[in-house]
Amino acid sequence: MASVRRIVLDVLKPHQPNALEFCQAIARKGADYYVHLTVNEMDESTETLQLEITGNAIDFDAVQSTINDMGGSIHSVDEVEVQGETKPE
């Protein structure tokens, strides 16, 4: 089975939770997840983010559910890196 190793998302979220809490909640979904967040735009009630997540096998459904649970929504998947499974010879 192929594993998602890196994903870059365009996300809209409310101001709360703040960026640190938002990243920590996502990072807790995988033991080796590294989360990088950049705020691209901000208005009175929302923030548009670029969210980059790296790990050995990212569970996209868990990430998406966590974002939704915190009041955010994924606008687009902008980049994806996937590694295929090596087969023994």
Phi and psi restraints in degrees (range 20) as a CNS / XPLOR table:
assign (resid 1 and name C) (resid 2 and name N)
       (resid 2 and name CA) (resid 2 and name C) 1.0 -77.0 20.0 2
assign (resid 2 and name N) (resid 2 and name CA)
       (resid 2 and name C) (resid 3 and name N) 1.0 145.9 20.0 2
assign (resid 2 and name C) (resid 3 and name N)
       (resid 3 and name CA) (resid 3 and name C) 1.0 -115.8 20.0 2
assign (resid 3 and name N) (resid 3 and name CA)
       (resid 3 and name C) (resid 4 and name N) 1.0 134.6 20.0 2
assign (resid 3 and name C) (resid 4 and name N)
       (resid 4 and name CA) (resid 4 and name C) 1.0 -77.6 20.0 2
assign (resid 4 and name N) (resid 4 and name CA)
       (resid 4 and name C) (resid 5 and name N) 1.0 122.8 20.0 2
assign (resid 4 and name C) (resid 5 and name N)
       (resid 5 and name CA) (resid 5 and name C) 1.0 -103.5 20.0 2
assign (resid 5 and name N) (resid 5 and name CA)
       (resid 5 and name C) (resid 6 and name N) 1.0 -27.3 20.0 2
assign (resid 5 and name C) (resid 6 and name N)
       (resid 6 and name CA) (resid 6 and name C) 1.0 -153.9 20.0 2
assign (resid 6 and name N) (resid 6 and name CA)
       (resid 6 and name C) (resid 7 and name N) 1.0 140.0 20.0 2
assign (resid 6 and name C) (resid 7 and name N)
       (resid 7 and name CA) (resid 7 and name C) 1.0 -144.7 20.0 2
assign (resid 7 and name N) (resid 7 and name CA)
       (resid 7 and name C) (resid 8 and name N) 1.0 138.7 20.0 2
assign (resid 7 and name C) (resid 8 and name N)
       (resid 8 and name CA) (resid 8 and name C) 1.0 -118.5 20.0 2
assign (resid 8 and name N) (resid 8 and name CA)
       (resid 8 and name C) (resid 9 and name N) 1.0 125.0 20.0 2
assign (resid 8 and name C) (resid 9 and name N)
       (resid 9 and name CA) (resid 9 and name C) 1.0 -120.0 20.0 2
assign (resid 9 and name N) (resid 9 and name CA)
       (resid 9 and name C) (resid 10 and name N) 1.0 145.6 20.0 2
assign (resid 9 and name C) (resid 10 and name N)
       (resid 10 and name CA) (resid 10 and name C) 1.0 -99.0 20.0 2
assign (resid 10 and name N) (resid 10 and name CA)
       (resid 10 and name C) (resid 11 and name N) 1.0 116.3 20.0 2
assign (resid 10 and name C) (resid 11 and name N)
       (resid 11 and name CA) (resid 11 and name C) 1.0 -125.7 20.0 2
assign (resid 11 and name N) (resid 11 and name CA)
       (resid 11 and name C) (resid 12 and name N) 1.0 139.7 20.0 2
assign (resid 11 and name C) (resid 12 and name N)
       (resid 12 and name CA) (resid 12 and name C) 1.0 -108.5 20.0 2
assign (resid 12 and name N) (resid 12 and name CA)
       (resid 12 and name C) (resid 13 and name N) 1.0 128.5 20.0 2
assign (resid 12 and name C) (resid 13 and name N)
       (resid 13 and name CA) (resid 13 and name C) 1.0 -140.4 20.0 2
assign (resid 13 and name N) (resid 13 and name CA)
       (resid 13 and name C) (resid 14 and name N) 1.0 156.1 20.0 2
assign (resid 13 and name C) (resid 14 and name N)
       (resid 14 and name CA) (resid 14 and name C) 1.0 -70.7 20.0 2
assign (resid 14 and name N) (resid 14 and name CA)
       (resid 14 and name C) (resid 15 and name N) 1.0 166.8 20.0 2
assign (resid 14 and name C) (resid 15 and name N)
       (resid 15 and name CA) (resid 15 and name C) 1.0 -61.6 20.0 2
assign (resid 15 and name N) (resid 15 and name CA)
       (resid 15 and name C) (resid 16 and name N) 1.0 -31.4 20.0 2
assign (resid 15 and name C) (resid 16 and name N)
       (resid 16 and name CA) (resid 16 and name C) 1.0 -115.5 20.0 2
assign (resid 16 and name N) (resid 16 and name CA)
       (resid 16 and name C) (resid 17 and name N) 1.0 131.3 20.0 2
assign (resid 16 and name C) (resid 17 and name N)
       (resid 17 and name CA) (resid 17 and name C) 1.0 -70.9 20.0 2
assign (resid 17 and name N) (resid 17 and name CA)
       (resid 17 and name C) (resid 18 and name N) 1.0 157.7 20.0 2
assign (resid 17 and name C) (resid 18 and name N)
       (resid 18 and name CA) (resid 18 and name C) 1.0 -72.0 20.0 2
assign (resid 18 and name N) (resid 18 and name CA)
       (resid 18 and name C) (resid 19 and name N) 1.0 173.0 20.0 2
assign (resid 18 and name C) (resid 19 and name N)
       (resid 19 and name CA) (resid 19 and name C) 1.0 -58.6 20.0 2
assign (resid 19 and name N) (resid 19 and name CA)
       (resid 19 and name C) (resid 20 and name N) 1.0 -40.4 20.0 2
assign (resid 19 and name C) (resid 20 and name N)
       (resid 20 and name CA) (resid 20 and name C) 1.0 -64.3 20.0 2
assign (resid 20 and name N) (resid 20 and name CA)
       (resid 20 and name C) (resid 21 and name N) 1.0 -49.1 20.0 2
assign (resid 20 and name C) (resid 21 and name N)
       (resid 21 and name CA) (resid 21 and name C) 1.0 -62.2 20.0 2
assign (resid 21 and name N) (resid 21 and name CA)
       (resid 21 and name C) (resid 22 and name N) 1.0 -38.8 20.0 2
assign (resid 21 and name C) (resid 22 and name N)
       (resid 22 and name CA) (resid 22 and name C) 1.0 -61.4 20.0 2
assign (resid 22 and name N) (resid 22 and name CA)
       (resid 22 and name C) (resid 23 and name N) 1.0 -49.0 20.0 2
assign (resid 22 and name C) (resid 23 and name N)
       (resid 23 and name CA) (resid 23 and name C) 1.0 -64.7 20.0 2
assign (resid 23 and name N) (resid 23 and name CA)
       (resid 23 and name C) (resid 24 and name N) 1.0 -41.9 20.0 2
assign (resid 23 and name C) (resid 24 and name N)
       (resid 24 and name CA) (resid 24 and name C) 1.0 -61.9 20.0 2
assign (resid 24 and name N) (resid 24 and name CA)
       (resid 24 and name C) (resid 25 and name N) 1.0 -41.2 20.0 2
assign (resid 24 and name C) (resid 25 and name N)
       (resid 25 and name CA) (resid 25 and name C) 1.0 -62.7 20.0 2
assign (resid 25 and name N) (resid 25 and name CA)
       (resid 25 and name C) (resid 26 and name N) 1.0 -40.3 20.0 2
assign (resid 25 and name C) (resid 26 and name N)
       (resid 26 and name CA) (resid 26 and name C) 1.0 -70.7 20.0 2
assign (resid 26 and name N) (resid 26 and name CA)
       (resid 26 and name C) (resid 27 and name N) 1.0 -43.1 20.0 2
assign (resid 26 and name C) (resid 27 and name N)
       (resid 27 and name CA) (resid 27 and name C) 1.0 -60.9 20.0 2
assign (resid 27 and name N) (resid 27 and name CA)
       (resid 27 and name C) (resid 28 and name N) 1.0 -32.0 20.0 2
assign (resid 27 and name C) (resid 28 and name N)
       (resid 28 and name CA) (resid 28 and name C) 1.0 -67.9 20.0 2
assign (resid 28 and name N) (resid 28 and name CA)
       (resid 28 and name C) (resid 29 and name N) 1.0 -12.6 20.0 2
assign (resid 28 and name C) (resid 29 and name N)
       (resid 29 and name CA) (resid 29 and name C) 1.0 -75.6 20.0 2
assign (resid 29 and name N) (resid 29 and name CA)
       (resid 29 and name C) (resid 30 and name N) 1.0 -16.1 20.0 2
assign (resid 29 and name C) (resid 30 and name N)
       (resid 30 and name CA) (resid 30 and name C) 1.0 -144.4 20.0 2
assign (resid 30 and name N) (resid 30 and name CA)
       (resid 30 and name C) (resid 31 and name N) 1.0 139.1 20.0 2
assign (resid 30 and name C) (resid 31 and name N)
       (resid 31 and name CA) (resid 31 and name C) 1.0 -62.1 20.0 2
assign (resid 31 and name N) (resid 31 and name CA)
       (resid 31 and name C) (resid 32 and name N) 1.0 -27.5 20.0 2
assign (resid 31 and name C) (resid 32 and name N)
       (resid 32 and name CA) (resid 32 and name C) 1.0 -116.6 20.0 2
assign (resid 32 and name N) (resid 32 and name CA)
       (resid 32 and name C) (resid 33 and name N) 1.0 18.7 20.0 2
assign (resid 32 and name C) (resid 33 and name N)
       (resid 33 and name CA) (resid 33 and name C) 1.0 -71.7 20.0 2
assign (resid 33 and name N) (resid 33 and name CA)
       (resid 33 and name C) (resid 34 and name N) 1.0 134.4 20.0 2
assign (resid 33 and name C) (resid 34 and name N)
       (resid 34 and name CA) (resid 34 and name C) 1.0 -115.2 20.0 2
assign (resid 34 and name N) (resid 34 and name CA)
       (resid 34 and name C) (resid 35 and name N) 1.0 125.7 20.0 2
assign (resid 34 and name C) (resid 35 and name N)
       (resid 35 and name CA) (resid 35 and name C) 1.0 -119.5 20.0 2
assign (resid 35 and name N) (resid 35 and name CA)
       (resid 35 and name C) (resid 36 and name N) 1.0 127.2 20.0 2
assign (resid 35 and name C) (resid 36 and name N)
       (resid 36 and name CA) (resid 36 and name C) 1.0 -120.9 20.0 2
assign (resid 36 and name N) (resid 36 and name CA)
       (resid 36 and name C) (resid 37 and name N) 1.0 125.0 20.0 2
assign (resid 36 and name C) (resid 37 and name N)
       (resid 37 and name CA) (resid 37 and name C) 1.0 -120.5 20.0 2
assign (resid 37 and name N) (resid 37 and name CA)
       (resid 37 and name C) (resid 38 and name N) 1.0 134.3 20.0 2
assign (resid 37 and name C) (resid 38 and name N)
       (resid 38 and name CA) (resid 38 and name C) 1.0 -125.7 20.0 2
assign (resid 38 and name N) (resid 38 and name CA)
       (resid 38 and name C) (resid 39 and name N) 1.0 127.5 20.0 2
assign (resid 38 and name C) (resid 39 and name N)
       (resid 39 and name CA) (resid 39 and name C) 1.0 -84.3 20.0 2
assign (resid 39 and name N) (resid 39 and name CA)
       (resid 39 and name C) (resid 40 and name N) 1.0 118.8 20.0 2
assign (resid 39 and name C) (resid 40 and name N)
       (resid 40 and name CA) (resid 40 and name C) 1.0 -93.8 20.0 2
assign (resid 40 and name N) (resid 40 and name CA)
       (resid 40 and name C) (resid 41 and name N) 1.0 -36.2 20.0 2
assign (resid 40 and name C) (resid 41 and name N)
       (resid 41 and name CA) (resid 41 and name C) 1.0 -148.0 20.0 2
assign (resid 41 and name N) (resid 41 and name CA)
       (resid 41 and name C) (resid 42 and name N) 1.0 155.1 20.0 2
assign (resid 41 and name C) (resid 42 and name N)
       (resid 42 and name CA) (resid 42 and name C) 1.0 -144.7 20.0 2
assign (resid 42 and name N) (resid 42 and name CA)
       (resid 42 and name C) (resid 43 and name N) 1.0 136.0 20.0 2
assign (resid 42 and name C) (resid 43 and name N)
       (resid 43 and name CA) (resid 43 and name C) 1.0 -125.8 20.0 2
assign (resid 43 and name N) (resid 43 and name CA)
       (resid 43 and name C) (resid 44 and name N) 1.0 -162.9 20.0 2
assign (resid 43 and name C) (resid 44 and name N)
       (resid 44 and name CA) (resid 44 and name C) 1.0 -60.4 20.0 2
assign (resid 44 and name N) (resid 44 and name CA)
       (resid 44 and name C) (resid 45 and name N) 1.0 -33.3 20.0 2
assign (resid 44 and name C) (resid 45 and name N)
       (resid 45 and name CA) (resid 45 and name C) 1.0 -128.2 20.0 2
assign (resid 45 and name N) (resid 45 and name CA)
       (resid 45 and name C) (resid 46 and name N) 1.0 -9.8 20.0 2
assign (resid 45 and name C) (resid 46 and name N)
       (resid 46 and name CA) (resid 46 and name C) 1.0 -135.8 20.0 2
assign (resid 46 and name N) (resid 46 and name CA)
       (resid 46 and name C) (resid 47 and name N) 1.0 165.2 20.0 2
assign (resid 46 and name C) (resid 47 and name N)
       (resid 47 and name CA) (resid 47 and name C) 1.0 -129.7 20.0 2
assign (resid 47 and name N) (resid 47 and name CA)
       (resid 47 and name C) (resid 48 and name N) 1.0 136.7 20.0 2
assign (resid 47 and name C) (resid 48 and name N)
       (resid 48 and name CA) (resid 48 and name C) 1.0 -100.4 20.0 2
assign (resid 48 and name N) (resid 48 and name CA)
       (resid 48 and name C) (resid 49 and name N) 1.0 126.1 20.0 2
assign (resid 48 and name C) (resid 49 and name N)
       (resid 49 and name CA) (resid 49 and name C) 1.0 -121.2 20.0 2
assign (resid 49 and name N) (resid 49 and name CA)
       (resid 49 and name C) (resid 50 and name N) 1.0 152.7 20.0 2
assign (resid 49 and name C) (resid 50 and name N)
       (resid 50 and name CA) (resid 50 and name C) 1.0 -106.5 20.0 2
assign (resid 50 and name N) (resid 50 and name CA)
       (resid 50 and name C) (resid 51 and name N) 1.0 122.6 20.0 2
assign (resid 50 and name C) (resid 51 and name N)
       (resid 51 and name CA) (resid 51 and name C) 1.0 -118.2 20.0 2
assign (resid 51 and name N) (resid 51 and name CA)
       (resid 51 and name C) (resid 52 and name N) 1.0 118.6 20.0 2
assign (resid 51 and name C) (resid 52 and name N)
       (resid 52 and name CA) (resid 52 and name C) 1.0 -111.7 20.0 2
assign (resid 52 and name N) (resid 52 and name CA)
       (resid 52 and name C) (resid 53 and name N) 1.0 126.5 20.0 2
assign (resid 52 and name C) (resid 53 and name N)
       (resid 53 and name CA) (resid 53 and name C) 1.0 -123.1 20.0 2
assign (resid 53 and name N) (resid 53 and name CA)
       (resid 53 and name C) (resid 54 and name N) 1.0 129.9 20.0 2
assign (resid 53 and name C) (resid 54 and name N)
       (resid 54 and name CA) (resid 54 and name C) 1.0 -124.3 20.0 2
assign (resid 54 and name N) (resid 54 and name CA)
       (resid 54 and name C) (resid 55 and name N) 1.0 150.0 20.0 2
assign (resid 54 and name C) (resid 55 and name N)
       (resid 55 and name CA) (resid 55 and name C) 1.0 176.7 20.0 2
assign (resid 55 and name N) (resid 55 and name CA)
       (resid 55 and name C) (resid 56 and name N) 1.0 173.1 20.0 2
assign (resid 55 and name C) (resid 56 and name N)
       (resid 56 and name CA) (resid 56 and name C) 1.0 -73.9 20.0 2
assign (resid 56 and name N) (resid 56 and name CA)
       (resid 56 and name C) (resid 57 and name N) 1.0 -33.4 20.0 2
assign (resid 56 and name C) (resid 57 and name N)
       (resid 57 and name CA) (resid 57 and name C) 1.0 -153.4 20.0 2
assign (resid 57 and name N) (resid 57 and name CA)
       (resid 57 and name C) (resid 58 and name N) 1.0 84.3 20.0 2
assign (resid 57 and name C) (resid 58 and name N)
       (resid 58 and name CA) (resid 58 and name C) 1.0 -72.7 20.0 2
assign (resid 58 and name N) (resid 58 and name CA)
       (resid 58 and name C) (resid 59 and name N) 1.0 129.5 20.0 2
assign (resid 58 and name C) (resid 59 and name N)
       (resid 59 and name CA) (resid 59 and name C) 1.0 -91.2 20.0 2
assign (resid 59 and name N) (resid 59 and name CA)
       (resid 59 and name C) (resid 60 and name N) 1.0 95.1 20.0 2
assign (resid 59 and name C) (resid 60 and name N)
       (resid 60 and name CA) (resid 60 and name C) 1.0 -60.4 20.0 2
assign (resid 60 and name N) (resid 60 and name CA)
       (resid 60 and name C) (resid 61 and name N) 1.0 -39.4 20.0 2
assign (resid 60 and name C) (resid 61 and name N)
       (resid 61 and name CA) (resid 61 and name C) 1.0 -61.1 20.0 2
assign (resid 61 and name N) (resid 61 and name CA)
       (resid 61 and name C) (resid 62 and name N) 1.0 -40.9 20.0 2
assign (resid 61 and name C) (resid 62 and name N)
       (resid 62 and name CA) (resid 62 and name C) 1.0 -67.3 20.0 2
assign (resid 62 and name N) (resid 62 and name CA)
       (resid 62 and name C) (resid 63 and name N) 1.0 -40.1 20.0 2
assign (resid 62 and name C) (resid 63 and name N)
       (resid 63 and name CA) (resid 63 and name C) 1.0 -64.0 20.0 2
assign (resid 63 and name N) (resid 63 and name CA)
       (resid 63 and name C) (resid 64 and name N) 1.0 -47.5 20.0 2
assign (resid 63 and name C) (resid 64 and name N)
       (resid 64 and name CA) (resid 64 and name C) 1.0 -61.0 20.0 2
assign (resid 64 and name N) (resid 64 and name CA)
       (resid 64 and name C) (resid 65 and name N) 1.0 -42.9 20.0 2
assign (resid 64 and name C) (resid 65 and name N)
       (resid 65 and name CA) (resid 65 and name C) 1.0 -62.4 20.0 2
assign (resid 65 and name N) (resid 65 and name CA)
       (resid 65 and name C) (resid 66 and name N) 1.0 -41.7 20.0 2
assign (resid 65 and name C) (resid 66 and name N)
       (resid 66 and name CA) (resid 66 and name C) 1.0 -63.9 20.0 2
assign (resid 66 and name N) (resid 66 and name CA)
       (resid 66 and name C) (resid 67 and name N) 1.0 -44.5 20.0 2
assign (resid 66 and name C) (resid 67 and name N)
       (resid 67 and name CA) (resid 67 and name C) 1.0 -59.8 20.0 2
assign (resid 67 and name N) (resid 67 and name CA)
       (resid 67 and name C) (resid 68 and name N) 1.0 -47.0 20.0 2
assign (resid 67 and name C) (resid 68 and name N)
       (resid 68 and name CA) (resid 68 and name C) 1.0 -62.6 20.0 2
assign (resid 68 and name N) (resid 68 and name CA)
       (resid 68 and name C) (resid 69 and name N) 1.0 -41.5 20.0 2
assign (resid 68 and name C) (resid 69 and name N)
       (resid 69 and name CA) (resid 69 and name C) 1.0 -62.0 20.0 2
assign (resid 69 and name N) (resid 69 and name CA)
       (resid 69 and name C) (resid 70 and name N) 1.0 -26.8 20.0 2
assign (resid 69 and name C) (resid 70 and name N)
       (resid 70 and name CA) (resid 70 and name C) 1.0 -94.1 20.0 2
assign (resid 70 and name N) (resid 70 and name CA)
       (resid 70 and name C) (resid 71 and name N) 1.0 11.5 20.0 2
assign (resid 70 and name C) (resid 71 and name N)
       (resid 71 and name CA) (resid 71 and name C) 1.0 88.2 20.0 2
assign (resid 71 and name N) (resid 71 and name CA)
       (resid 71 and name C) (resid 72 and name N) 1.0 7.1 20.0 2
assign (resid 71 and name C) (resid 72 and name N)
       (resid 72 and name CA) (resid 72 and name C) 1.0 -94.5 20.0 2
assign (resid 72 and name N) (resid 72 and name CA)
       (resid 72 and name C) (resid 73 and name N) 1.0 172.1 20.0 2
assign (resid 72 and name C) (resid 73 and name N)
       (resid 73 and name CA) (resid 73 and name C) 1.0 -146.5 20.0 2
assign (resid 73 and name N) (resid 73 and name CA)
       (resid 73 and name C) (resid 74 and name N) 1.0 144.2 20.0 2
assign (resid 73 and name C) (resid 74 and name N)
       (resid 74 and name CA) (resid 74 and name C) 1.0 -86.6 20.0 2
assign (resid 74 and name N) (resid 74 and name CA)
       (resid 74 and name C) (resid 75 and name N) 1.0 121.0 20.0 2
assign (resid 74 and name C) (resid 75 and name N)
       (resid 75 and name CA) (resid 75 and name C) 1.0 -82.5 20.0 2
assign (resid 75 and name N) (resid 75 and name CA)
       (resid 75 and name C) (resid 76 and name N) 1.0 -41.1 20.0 2
assign (resid 75 and name C) (resid 76 and name N)
       (resid 76 and name CA) (resid 76 and name C) 1.0 -160.0 20.0 2
assign (resid 76 and name N) (resid 76 and name CA)
       (resid 76 and name C) (resid 77 and name N) 1.0 156.6 20.0 2
assign (resid 76 and name C) (resid 77 and name N)
       (resid 77 and name CA) (resid 77 and name C) 1.0 -99.4 20.0 2
assign (resid 77 and name N) (resid 77 and name CA)
       (resid 77 and name C) (resid 78 and name N) 1.0 110.4 20.0 2
assign (resid 77 and name C) (resid 78 and name N)
       (resid 78 and name CA) (resid 78 and name C) 1.0 -91.2 20.0 2
assign (resid 78 and name N) (resid 78 and name CA)
       (resid 78 and name C) (resid 79 and name N) 1.0 -30.6 20.0 2
assign (resid 78 and name C) (resid 79 and name N)
       (resid 79 and name CA) (resid 79 and name C) 1.0 -148.4 20.0 2
assign (resid 79 and name N) (resid 79 and name CA)
       (resid 79 and name C) (resid 80 and name N) 1.0 146.6 20.0 2
assign (resid 79 and name C) (resid 80 and name N)
       (resid 80 and name CA) (resid 80 and name C) 1.0 -143.9 20.0 2
assign (resid 80 and name N) (resid 80 and name CA)
       (resid 80 and name C) (resid 81 and name N) 1.0 138.2 20.0 2
assign (resid 80 and name C) (resid 81 and name N)
       (resid 81 and name CA) (resid 81 and name C) 1.0 -123.2 20.0 2
assign (resid 81 and name N) (resid 81 and name CA)
       (resid 81 and name C) (resid 82 and name N) 1.0 127.2 20.0 2
assign (resid 81 and name C) (resid 82 and name N)
       (resid 82 and name CA) (resid 82 and name C) 1.0 -128.4 20.0 2
assign (resid 82 and name N) (resid 82 and name CA)
       (resid 82 and name C) (resid 83 and name N) 1.0 139.5 20.0 2
assign (resid 82 and name C) (resid 83 and name N)
       (resid 83 and name CA) (resid 83 and name C) 1.0 -115.6 20.0 2
assign (resid 83 and name N) (resid 83 and name CA)
       (resid 83 and name C) (resid 84 and name N) 1.0 131.2 20.0 2
assign (resid 83 and name C) (resid 84 and name N)
       (resid 84 and name CA) (resid 84 and name C) 1.0 -76.6 20.0 2
assign (resid 84 and name N) (resid 84 and name CA)
       (resid 84 and name C) (resid 85 and name N) 1.0 160.9 20.0 2
assign (resid 84 and name C) (resid 85 and name N)
       (resid 85 and name CA) (resid 85 and name C) 1.0 -77.1 20.0 2
assign (resid 85 and name N) (resid 85 and name CA)
       (resid 85 and name C) (resid 86 and name N) 1.0 135.9 20.0 2
assign (resid 85 and name C) (resid 86 and name N)
       (resid 86 and name CA) (resid 86 and name C) 1.0 -82.8 20.0 2
assign (resid 86 and name N) (resid 86 and name CA)
       (resid 86 and name C) (resid 87 and name N) 1.0 137.2 20.0 2
assign (resid 86 and name C) (resid 87 and name N)
       (resid 87 and name CA) (resid 87 and name C) 1.0 -103.5 20.0 2
assign (resid 87 and name N) (resid 87 and name CA)
       (resid 87 and name C) (resid 88 and name N) 1.0 135.2 20.0 2
assign (resid 87 and name C) (resid 88 and name N)
       (resid 88 and name CA) (resid 88 and name C) 1.0 -65.5 20.0 2
assign (resid 88 and name N) (resid 88 and name CA)
       (resid 88 and name C) (resid 89 and name N) 1.0 144.6 20.0 2
